């Protein structure tokens, strides 16, 4: 301190000439540290409304409110988070868990107002709200509040390094390309119990998947049950909405995984493989499910077609207590599921497991019975109280090219390939088509070629009107087909099969100009002068399927209503324009996959039950 | 008294870096404050030694999914050394993802109530504030 003297106050004058240590706020605003946690910013374009931020907030400061002005894409909600800054403790957990990474924290922390209602705030960011988020030249620290913020990009934003979710999936063991193309062994090996539990633990329970699923399965509930180790409970939850888990767990188009929150910045939860795990882990469905069919109502329902929609309709109607008889022309159940997907994607025992369980509930099956030939359709209408049509798309579309009689149709080919030894294939096969069925055909050909022409040079080619970007097959099918050595020829249109004597020599093709016209309708146009010749000794067409409703007698068929897309029209209960006749599946919906067929069947079963119990 | 939980039940990397527990022989408030300063200096020395010896590797440790993090049912008491003494956590879980009962055993509670009473025998009222601060008692911590 120094010795006290009369002059000591004057020693302080030296501080006049030194720089002051105090910050002359607000004229010299203090720059907060980088990654400082202040008020929220939300990118409404990326935000999906999943609500994970609201679920994790320890103070329940976030509420999801509906914003009517937003049109959600499928799998997103039109809700956005609303923050109550009276509760928020700025911990940043909401940013750490945000799967799309839309929520961030800025470095503003001032808001002074006498009205506490202004502390409840819906955060946007400078893309959507230019009046609130001002460029630096218009921003003034004196007016800083929740409605006067600066554009700040150095606050706390989410980063995959320490995100609270795990962006990587538990990898699914698969058989390698070299090994699998020699046989029909099932390509996907399936999860072990431990892997399934680890994969189920990734789920954030936001339930966006449940809305995207056409059958609205309770996905987050069954994933939670698998995570606990309770496979039987998971199976029970699946069966409430889908009676074919072993089949769908292998071939479903997984609309759910497309919208999974984790898929936005990582890999989605493997929902389809977890359903397959639940179906495989429970050896006996009956023991786990214990769903006795309801008391007999005395009503009889006929189901035409034992495919996905027919089996599901039979299951739900049987549970309600009606007597169900399923007619099918094939010798066993499964329908297109039996004929379509090859054995390396859907082995026979998976189909048998699901179909046998439905049969064990008391559903009567009449196989090798074609409605229209063995049983007239009007007899069904007379003898049964309701009829459900689930015949599917039976007839193959043709490309209308020359010498088409030498080509094999995909449906016939795949049906023969389901039972060993399978149809004979040439050494150079050309498959016309770019969809999943064409991929199935091509990959089946590769395997049959390895088995029938072992050690010789074989090749399988595909030809499609669509280019790489337009090809309708799923990306993983195309990828796996490429791995197995299939050559693709996109944007070529077949013109004629070249035949010499009785043998096929190849396919003449011309270059495609466009597949769809300006209105988006299928109307291909070609450059006739650009042609190529693809060599091959066998041509298989896999370009689409159509329905065959010839079993309905003419006078009734005239009263069947069709939609503009030429599908059978049904009302909200699944009933067609003919009384007591319901329909569902590929002939009704546009998705044309198994799970939508099951959803249609469920709706029709509810409709049939309402009609039968009300009438 | 030479008692530090970081020596008795070492956690984190406290048993991998050499350090000593500071003690003083006189039992009065002045020496208690010097012990706090000694602990601070010892911590700084520890930080320098740790910086030299830090191994390479990932910085962030991934924690389980917070929505599915279930603690097995049961009860436990764990403790660590805070700046004021022993900080213990008593946790009872029923197997769910939220704890059933949580209680923090803070050092200010026994220091501030029992030790303070003994230490103040024969002291004057002006000494109460000093003794309490030297024992590093913080009122909000008593209330936990």
Interface residues (C-beta under 8 A of the other chain):
Chain A: X55 X56 X93 X97 X161 X162 X164 X165 X166 X201 X202 X203 X204 X205 X224 X227
Chain B: X59 X60 X62 X63 X64 X65 X66 X67 X68
